[in-house]
């Protein structure tokens, strides 16, 4: 008998360990938290963290700054998926502990299974590849304060009020306007327990005034922010949230507990009016009987309950995975992550899994194909569009990260600097951006500015080594003559200067080739640009350069462009010593045959073309007018 | 039992305080009997050597860029005790009280800095750094805008800040976060005072408008101004309307540039709440911009260039963008009768093969301080932009003489302004790294038009400017703090109340479409 509570505790711990381990593993392996750290140029509000006293002190100048600082620090753990997943798990676990305590204190122990709600919301929101972690930290702190207050049970009215005010002030300084959630929970708790009403009223009024008194008067904050900072309805959140519905989860996270306790209070009030508990029994005799039966069943079969719980958990996970998990978004993040890592094989394998056509994916894919020597061989196996090559459509002006990677590879350093400057404004001093800014500045020999950025990067937690290495290298090799990457950029950087407002693809690629005729990537991109825009005569006209660039054979799509050109012109252009591969010739002839049938009005030829020859340049060429209309 | 724990806790706290105190204890002043002399000046950052300090400036803390185990610094002048600092850290933080007293007692004298470094067991002494303490103070406040060196401002933090030059205190005047990530831009004061202030802001949510702070009360004006200048009477505000377009360079170190597709001048009559213009300052075949009033209010100086492209031309940049050269011009004005005289050309850009921009007239009326660059209208984006002074007293031939100041660097100098006594100028320079604009202060001789070696705005943390990745633009000197700042101003921005303006002048007057995307160009 004495071992019963201990047994209960072990059971409780075991259950929690099982559930939260599952959450940790899910976040680690399925979500892969490091993708959220990287952000893919899509997560705008991921915080930066620097190991400097200035960075710390800058967070002390406004309410909720401390929590933002803590959140920024913990969020850096996302750099490693297991660590990041553990950080999230710990936060939701602690929240669960506090919620359980709170529910017990308000006599709602039977609802303690709801303690897993923050964990569930975390799993859901991270499955959608959104960054909502600050809200979870805020709620954890609020729940800790509420839990602490509920545990104190102070009898002395004055002391009670003082403690409440002190906790409120403290909480506001640490967590900002989330004090309002604290106030709501305390209000209903006090009403439920019929605590002194005057103290309750004074507390509620104080809680409403504290943001103004501390936020506006002491911290000189703006009324615009002192009641909304780190709340889901803050303008800072709503202005960057493309899907307002996704914030619903945050509203649930913040307000479900006050709503439940308020509901319980109302239920008690109504029940009291009905004035007897017997009425309750009369009202719900079926439920009472059902409950009794269930308890009996669990008692007879002790393994049934945990089995049911595990099954329920598994169903929940499966539900989240199948209905909420955004696998397409994960692929977008993966492609960008591997692009930044220059892991070309993984870029391609990730892109292959993307369910629909995406300029963004194709842009990165083309870059990876180039590095694998497959651009002229395989690019039309994927849905292509002229705009995808440089993300040059008007709506792509706000997409920066893939452009940074591509333009850096090509050697167009000035435009990299422009894209990074834009990104730094949008995303803050993210290490990925700092590195690219530094590289472009070093290539341009702007060492003073590069140093400023290196100094900042050297203060990051996980990515300082790269900066430290450059700082050291600059001491021994001040012009970076031994740095292959910098030297290669300097060799490729265009020297002809021109002003432009819209990215001039043709001029840029020609400028790059003018500076360095051996810039193979610029050449292949120019040829690809010609292919994509249907200028086959320009493709054919450039075969002569390929000898100097060391091409042993014509890539497949250049051959197909040549054959199309021959067909269109009715005569053969010079192959400059290259040969047409018999297999390519055969496929092309077949495809051209179907194309001719299509021209004659045979609609079925189109089906055959799209079924059998969709990976040929001929099919792309035929489809170009309709592609351009999209 | 409880007492025991309390005692342990107390002892632990005491131990902690002891450790902290030990760590922060001041280094004892070393006795340096012998030292080796190094016959060069020590490297310090910021460069506070051979400069003239105002007597009321905050301590110019610096970092010694020489390797040593221990540093000893003596700061002294002719009168009063030396300031002696010994530190293991090369960051030299000067005690404010001692610095203030030293400068106050030694106006018009030399300010010397001796730096000793100790390596192993021997001391070395570098050549003495000589500076000068001026007699005349600088206006005690500086106002600037701080932001990232972005190309199109989108959502980063931007704000106008007011810094007390006698200390390091800085307060936000208006921050973008107070009006939903809005932008704040030009701020203009009347006669270096804060009785009449205009601050422009842009916001997706609250519109592109201006804030008028008059006699300590802030109001919103229901229109936007670009570059503004107060008539010294405070009754009139002249401004430019600019159709700005930004573009980028393929190879240059400065990635971006901008040009005005068209621009014109207009003026706002404060009491009548009316905007007016005159064909003389809004000519269809010229571009007028950067207005500034002479201190007597009789002349409006501005930059003016011929239109080199047609309004219909949409190419960005247009073909002749690098041929555009602005003249320095002025026009007389009688505020009592609201009549304009004739436009006079002071310096013709074409003649000197330079574009003349951003005129600022010294409060004594003698000098026009301008930027001159190879072409264009955005000096902050032109590495060739240098500061020149134009003597507004013409020579016997009626010509205006100008000279390049010795304070320029090989990168952009821009956004300059005078102190109220004409003895100091402050300007933005990219000389430290060619990307970030930083505020520099230079002593100016109103009799000769000579400016002395500028110094970087002193900061409490001497490494501040090595670390911060923000630009400081539009520095302006003022005599007293702005009466309404922070939330007081932000509330006005957010309020729906505004001064309705009679607006006969619209962008349509320019004959060009609305600015659209160009609104968000960062005009650092």
Interface residues (C-beta under 8 A of the other chain):
Chain A: X44 X52 X54 X216 X220 X221 X222 X223 X224 X225 X235 X236 X239 X240 X412 X414 X415 X417 X418 X421 X422 X424 X425 X426 X428 X429 X444 X446 X448 X449 X451 X452 X453 X455 X456 X493 X494 X495 X496 X497 X498 X499 X500 X501 X502 X508 X511
Chain B: X148 X149 X150 X151 X152 X153 X154 X155 X156 X171 X172 X175 X177 X178 X179 X180 X181 X205 X245 X246 X247 X248 X249 X250 X251 X252 X253 X255 X256 X257 X316 X317 X321 X322 X432 X433 X434 X435 X436 X461 X466 X467 X469 X486 X487 X490 X491 X494
